[in-house]
Amino acid sequence: MLLTCPSCETRYQVDEAAIDRAAGRQVRCANCGYLWHFAPSLEEHAPPQSAPARPTAGSARPAAGSTTVAAQAMTADAGALETDPASPFSTPLDLGSAAAPAVGRMGPGLRGLLQVGAVLIVAAVIVVPILARNTVVESWPESAKVYNAVGLNTPAPGSGLDLKVTPLRSEGAFVVTGEIVNTTGQPLTVPPLRVALRDTTQKEVEFQILDPPVGTLAPGASARFKTVFEHPSIAATDVVATFGAE
């Protein structure tokens, strides 16, 4: 049978053999500790009504004729049928046990654990990207803008990588070759390359975005790249190569 605590509304699935159908039995809610007398026979003959509101200070007492199951249970301490002291029903039944497991309202313990878990998840979502921002930027260079916007400094794209270019202007084309060297003692991710042509005043006149020649460079390793500007501006006289897509 289903039994609902009139105080906190936690529901329990109670073994019918655990409660005397005629005399009822004292039961104790595992969620809030409320103790009351429950009699199945009273519940069966009570008119169906909505669940009782929780008692509050100063609340009005129900009318003499408006009897509910909860009201009968709460007043049964004074008028309930007496049970034999030797009967197994003479001691209160602790709800929440194997004979009366909870099936409804969440207990404060579980609710607290879920709240702590939610806080930890939120903290992880916020803290991990902050602490691991260097790794995030290496894998996704565009994220550096987001970190810089909120005041979190991150290494510039290609930090630890040495980049050198050699321009060669020919008739109808501007050929740029270059080399990337890992100058650190650890493997580094190679970001995209931005190769730009400039005029004599160092004003940019044209640029290209290149995919990295390799994904990762081992310590001390190098990788070469090459790109060609077809029919470049006649004003282009110099080349500048940087890491990054912009």
Backbone hydrogen bonds in HBPLUS format (Angstrom, degrees):
<---DONOR---> <-ACCEPTOR-->    atom                        ^
c    i                          cat <-CA-CA->   ^        H-A-AA   ^      H-
h    n   atom  resd res      DA  || num        DHA   H-A  angle D-A-AA Bond
n    s   type  num  typ     dist DA aas  dist angle  dist       angle   num
A0014-VAL N   A0001-MET O   2.74 MM  13  5.26 156.3  1.79 171.8 167.6     1
A0003-LEU N   A0012-TYR O   2.89 MM   9  5.21 160.0  1.93 150.8 157.2     2
A0012-TYR N   A0003-LEU O   2.81 MM   9  5.21 149.5  1.90 149.3 159.6     3
A0005-CYS N   A0010-THR O   2.95 MM   5  5.42 169.3  1.96 152.1 154.4     4
A0009-GLU N   A0005-CYS O   2.87 MM   4  4.72 136.8  2.05 131.8 140.9     5
A0103-VAL N   A0011-ARG O   2.85 MM  92  5.56 164.5  1.87 134.8 139.4     6
A0013-GLN N   A0101-PRO O   2.89 MM  88  5.62 160.8  1.92 167.4 168.1     7
A0015-ASP N   A0099-ALA O   3.03 MM  84  5.67 153.2  2.10 169.3 177.1     8
A0018-ALA N   A0015-ASP O   2.89 MM   3  5.49 162.0  1.93 119.4 125.6     9
A0019-ILE N   A0016-GLU O   3.37 MM   3  5.83 169.8  2.38 112.9 115.8    10
A0024-GLY N   A0020-ASP O   2.74 MM   4  4.78 139.0  1.90 129.3 140.1    11
A0041-SER N   A0021-ARG O   3.24 MM  20  5.89 135.0  2.46 162.7 162.4    12
A0025-ARG N   A0038-PHE O   2.83 MM  13  5.50 149.0  1.93 143.2 151.6    13
A0038-PHE N   A0025-ARG O   2.92 MM  13  5.50 176.1  1.92 147.0 145.8    14
A0093-LEU N   A0026-GLN O   2.74 MM  67  6.23 158.4  1.79 147.8 150.6    15
A0027-VAL N   A0036-TRP O   2.78 MM   9  5.63 166.5  1.80 167.9 170.4    16
A0036-TRP N   A0027-VAL O   3.01 MM   9  5.63 159.5  2.05 159.3 165.0    17
A0028-ARG N   A0093-LEU O   2.86 MM  65  6.11 156.6  1.91 157.0 155.0    18
A0095-LEU N   A0028-ARG O   2.84 MM  67  5.73 158.6  1.89 154.6 161.9    19
A0029-CYS N   A0034-TYR O   2.85 MM   5  5.26 163.5  1.87 149.8 153.8    20
A0033-GLY N   A0029-CYS O   2.85 MM   4  4.83 133.8  2.07 125.3 137.0    21
A0042-LEU N   A0039-ALA O   3.10 MM   3  5.49 129.7  2.36 109.4 121.1    22
A0043-GLU N   A0039-ALA O   3.29 MM   4  6.66 155.7  2.35 150.7 157.7    23
A0044-GLU N   A0040-PRO O   3.00 MM   4  6.22 154.3  2.07 152.0 158.1    24
A0046-ALA N   A0043-GLU O   3.35 MM   3  5.22 154.3  2.42  97.3 104.7    25
A0059-SER N   A0056-THR O   3.09 MM   3  5.49 160.9  2.13 133.5 131.7    26
A0066-SER N   A0063-ALA O   3.15 MM   3  5.36 151.4  2.24 106.4 114.7    27
A0072-GLN N   A0068-THR O   2.94 MM   4  6.20 158.1  1.99 151.0 156.8    28
A0073-ALA N   A0069-VAL O   2.92 MM   4  6.16 154.9  1.98 146.9 154.3    29
A0074-MET N   A0070-ALA O   2.86 MM   4  6.10 154.7  1.93 150.3 157.0    30
A0075-THR N   A0071-ALA O   3.03 MM   4  6.16 139.8  2.20 142.4 152.1    31
A0076-ALA N   A0073-ALA O   3.35 MM   3  5.12 155.1  2.42  94.3 101.4    32
A0078-ALA N   A0075-THR O   3.17 MM   3  5.93 149.1  2.27 116.4 122.5    33
A0080-ALA N   A0076-ALA O   2.61 MM   4  4.45 136.2  1.80 141.1 136.5    34
A0087-SER N   A0084-ASP O   2.79 MM   3  5.10 156.0  1.85 114.4 122.8    35
A0090-SER N   A0087-SER O   3.08 MM   3  5.47 167.0  2.09 116.8 118.8    36
A0096-GLY N   A0100-ALA O   2.59 MM   4  5.25 149.1  1.68 154.1 154.3    37
A0100-ALA N   A0097-SER O   3.03 MM   3  5.12 145.7  2.15 100.9 111.5    38
A0111-ARG N   A0107-GLY O   2.97 MM   4  6.12 162.4  2.00 154.0 159.8    39
A0112-GLY N   A0108-PRO O   2.84 MM   4  5.87 152.2  1.92 140.1 147.3    40
A0113-LEU N   A0109-GLY O   3.02 MM   4  6.35 154.6  2.09 146.4 153.1    41
A0114-LEU N   A0110-LEU O   2.96 MM   4  6.22 160.1  2.00 152.6 157.5    42
A0115-GLN N   A0111-ARG O   2.95 MM   4  6.18 152.8  2.02 146.0 153.7    43
A0116-VAL N   A0112-GLY O   2.90 MM   4  6.18 159.5  1.95 150.6 155.8    44
A0117-GLY N   A0113-LEU O   2.86 MM   4  6.08 158.7  1.91 147.5 154.0    45
A0118-ALA N   A0114-LEU O   2.88 MM   4  6.12 153.5  1.95 144.7 151.7    46
A0119-VAL N   A0115-GLN O   2.98 MM   4  6.26 155.3  2.04 147.3 153.8    47
A0120-LEU N   A0116-VAL O   2.94 MM   4  6.23 157.9  1.99 151.6 157.6    48
A0121-ILE N   A0117-GLY O   2.96 MM   4  6.21 154.5  2.02 148.0 154.9    49
A0122-VAL N   A0118-ALA O   2.98 MM   4  6.22 165.3  2.01 150.2 153.9    50
A0123-ALA N   A0119-VAL O   2.85 MM   4  6.04 158.6  1.90 148.3 155.0    51
A0124-ALA N   A0120-LEU O   2.84 MM   4  6.03 153.8  1.91 144.7 151.8    52
A0125-VAL N   A0121-ILE O   2.93 MM   4  6.20 156.6  1.98 150.4 156.7    53
A0126-ILE N   A0122-VAL O   3.06 MM   4  6.33 143.5  2.20 143.5 153.0    54
A0127-VAL N   A0123-ALA O   2.65 MM   4  5.70 173.1  1.66 161.3 163.7    55
A0128-VAL N   A0124-ALA O   3.04 MM   4  5.39 151.5  2.12 129.7 138.6    56
A0130-ILE N   A0127-VAL O   2.96 MM   3  5.16 125.1  2.27 101.8 117.2    57
A0131-LEU N   A0127-VAL O   2.90 MM   4  6.18 166.6  1.92 167.4 170.2    58
A0132-ALA N   A0128-VAL O   2.86 MM   4  5.82 157.7  1.91 156.0 162.6    59
A0133-ARG N   A0130-ILE O   3.41 MM   3  5.16 156.6  2.47 107.1 104.7    60
A0136-VAL N   A0132-ALA O   3.02 MM   4  6.32 157.3  2.07 151.7 159.0    61
A0137-VAL N   A0133-ARG O   2.85 MM   4  6.01 160.0  1.89 150.3 154.7    62
A0138-GLU N   A0134-ASN O   3.04 MM   4  6.25 151.6  2.12 141.9 149.6    63
A0139-SER N   A0135-THR O   3.07 MM   4  6.32 155.3  2.14 146.9 152.7    64
A0140-TRP N   A0136-VAL O   2.77 MM   4  5.85 147.1  1.87 147.6 158.3    65
A0143-SER N   A0140-TRP O   2.94 MM   3  5.80 159.3  1.99 128.4 134.0    66
A0144-ALA N   A0141-PRO O   3.06 MM   3  5.82 166.4  2.08 122.3 126.4    67
A0145-LYS N   A0142-GLU O   3.27 MM   3  6.06 152.3  2.35 118.5 122.9    68
A0146-VAL N   A0143-SER O   3.04 MM   3  5.27 121.1  2.40 102.1 116.1    69
A0147-TYR N   A0143-SER O   3.16 MM   4  6.56 163.7  2.19 157.6 160.9    70
A0148-ASN N   A0144-ALA O   2.92 MM   4  6.06 164.9  1.94 150.6 155.1    71
A0149-ALA N   A0145-LYS O   2.93 MM   4  6.02 145.7  2.05 140.9 150.3    72
A0150-VAL N   A0147-TYR O   3.22 MM   3  5.45 135.1  2.43 100.7 111.8    73
A0152-LEU N   A0147-TYR O   2.82 MM   5  4.97 157.2  1.87 153.5 145.7    74
A0151-GLY N   A0148-ASN O   3.15 MM   3  5.01 162.6  2.18 102.7 106.2    75
A0159-SER N   A0156-ALA O   3.06 MM   3  5.63 135.9  2.26 151.2 145.5    76
A0161-LEU N   A0158-GLY O   2.89 MM   3  5.32 153.4  1.96 141.6 141.3    77
A0183-THR N   A0160-GLY O   2.98 MM  23  5.65 159.1  2.02 165.8 172.1    78
A0162-ASP N   A0181-VAL O   2.75 MM  19  5.01 166.2  1.76 152.4 154.9    79
A0181-VAL N   A0162-ASP O   2.88 MM  19  5.01 154.7  1.95 141.4 149.6    80
A0164-LYS N   A0179-GLU O   3.07 MM  15  5.42 161.8  2.10 154.0 159.6    81
A0179-GLU N   A0164-LYS O   2.85 MM  15  5.42 151.1  1.93 150.3 158.8    82
A0166-THR N   A0177-THR O   2.62 MM  11  5.26 156.8  1.67 164.9 166.7    83
A0177-THR N   A0166-THR O   3.08 MM  11  5.26 171.6  2.09 142.9 144.0    84
A0168-LEU N   A0175-VAL O   2.69 MM   7  5.02 139.7  1.85 155.6 165.1    85
A0175-VAL N   A0168-LEU O   2.80 MM   7  5.02 158.8  1.85 159.0 151.6    86
A0170-SER N   A0173-ALA O   2.96 MM   3  5.35 168.6  1.98 153.8 156.6    87
A0173-ALA N   A0170-SER O   3.24 MM   3  5.35 175.4  2.24 119.3 120.4    88
A0231-HIS N   A0172-GLY O   2.86 MM  59  4.81 165.9  1.88 137.3 133.9    89
A0174-PHE N   A0229-PHE O   2.85 MM  55  4.91 145.2  1.97 135.2 146.2    90
A0229-PHE N   A0174-PHE O   2.83 MM  55  4.91 169.7  1.84 141.7 145.3    91
A0176-VAL N   A0227-THR O   2.89 MM  51  5.39 177.4  1.89 169.7 169.3    92
A0227-THR N   A0176-VAL O   2.91 MM  51  5.39 156.1  1.97 154.7 162.5    93
A0178-GLY N   A0225-PHE O   2.98 MM  47  5.35 154.7  2.05 149.4 147.6    94
A0225-PHE N   A0178-GLY O   3.03 MM  47  5.35 155.0  2.10 136.5 139.6    95
A0180-ILE N   A0223-ALA O   2.74 MM  43  5.22 162.0  1.77 157.2 163.7    96
A0223-ALA N   A0180-ILE O   2.85 MM  43  5.22 143.6  1.99 143.7 154.6    97
A0182-ASN N   A0221-ALA O   2.94 MM  39  5.64 168.0  1.95 169.7 173.6    98
A0220-GLY N   A0182-ASN O   3.00 MM  38  5.01 134.9  2.21 130.9 141.4    99
A0188-LEU N   A0217-LEU O   3.00 MM  29  5.40 157.1  2.05 148.5 154.1   100
A0217-LEU N   A0188-LEU O   2.83 MM  29  5.40 162.5  1.86 157.5 161.4   101
A0190-VAL N   A0215-GLY O   2.98 MM  25  5.54 165.8  2.00 133.6 138.1   102
A0244-GLY N   A0192-PRO O   2.90 MM  52  5.33 169.4  1.91 140.0 142.0   103
A0193-LEU N   A0210-LEU O   2.87 MM  17  4.93 167.3  1.88 147.3 151.4   104
A0210-LEU N   A0193-LEU O   2.75 MM  17  4.93 164.8  1.77 145.4 150.8   105
A0194-ARG N   A0242-THR O   2.75 MM  48  5.23 165.0  1.77 159.0 158.8   106
A0242-THR N   A0194-ARG O   2.91 MM  48  5.23 157.6  1.96 144.4 151.4   107
A0195-VAL N   A0208-GLN O   2.90 MM  13  5.31 160.2  1.94 160.0 163.9   108
A0208-GLN N   A0195-VAL O   2.78 MM  13  5.31 148.9  1.88 148.6 159.3   109
A0196-ALA N   A0240-VAL O   2.83 MM  44  5.30 171.5  1.83 157.5 160.3   110
A0240-VAL N   A0196-ALA O   2.92 MM  44  5.30 158.7  1.96 152.1 158.4   111
A0197-LEU N   A0206-GLU O   2.69 MM   9  5.22 165.6  1.71 155.8 160.6   112
A0205-VAL N   A0197-LEU O   2.84 MM   8  5.76 169.3  1.86 151.4 154.5   113
A0198-ARG N   A0238-ASP O   2.89 MM  40  5.11 161.4  1.92 136.1 139.5   114
A0237-THR N   A0198-ARG O   2.78 MM  39  6.07 167.9  1.79 156.9 157.5   115
A0238-ASP N   A0198-ARG O   3.06 MM  40  5.11 157.0  2.11 147.3 147.1   116
A0199-ASP N   A0203-LYS O   2.97 MM   4  5.50 150.6  2.06 140.5 147.9   117
A0202-GLN N   A0199-ASP O   3.00 MM   3  5.21 160.1  2.04 116.2 118.5   118
A0221-ALA N   A0218-ALA O   2.96 MM   3  5.25 164.1  1.99 131.4 134.3   119
A0236-ALA N   A0233-SER O   3.08 MM   3  5.51 159.5  2.12 111.7 117.7   120
